[in-house]
Amino acid sequence: PAPGGVVPPDTVFLHSTLRGSYDSRYFGPILAAGILGLAKPVFTFTP
């Protein structure tokens, strides 16, 4: 998030449970208007 841990207005912070994923920890908050849909898993792997 932005300094102080606050997500700016009209943005979202996308966070995965996988530590190495390329989510908002890598890219930062994104504009909410840029979200086009919802991703659903097709194949999953649980060790």
N, C-alpha and C positions, 0 to 999 in steps of 0.2 A: 504493500500500500504506500500511499504518499507519506511524507515525513509525519511522525506522530502516530502512524498506524491507522489513519483515517482514509477511507476510500472516497475520492471526490464525488460530488453530485453527478448524476447521469452517467456513471461508470459502474462497472462490475468487476469483481476480483474473482477470477476462475481458478479453482484450486483442486488438484487431483490428490488422491490418496497415495499415489506413486511418487516417491521422493524425487526421482530423476526426470519427471515429466516436464514438458515445455508448456507450462501454464502461466498464470499471472505472476508467479514468483520469478519467472524468466522475462516475460514481456511487460509486466506491469498491468495496471487496470486498463480495461478497454471500454469504449463507448457502448452503452446499452443499446443504442440505435443500430449498432453493427451486428447484433445477434440476429441470425436469420432463422434459426430453428433449434431443435433439441437433438443431441447425439444419443444414440442408443447402441449398446454393445451388441456386436454380432457374434464374435468369438471371444471367450474369456479364458484365462488361465489362472488357476489357483494351485500353487505348489503344495 
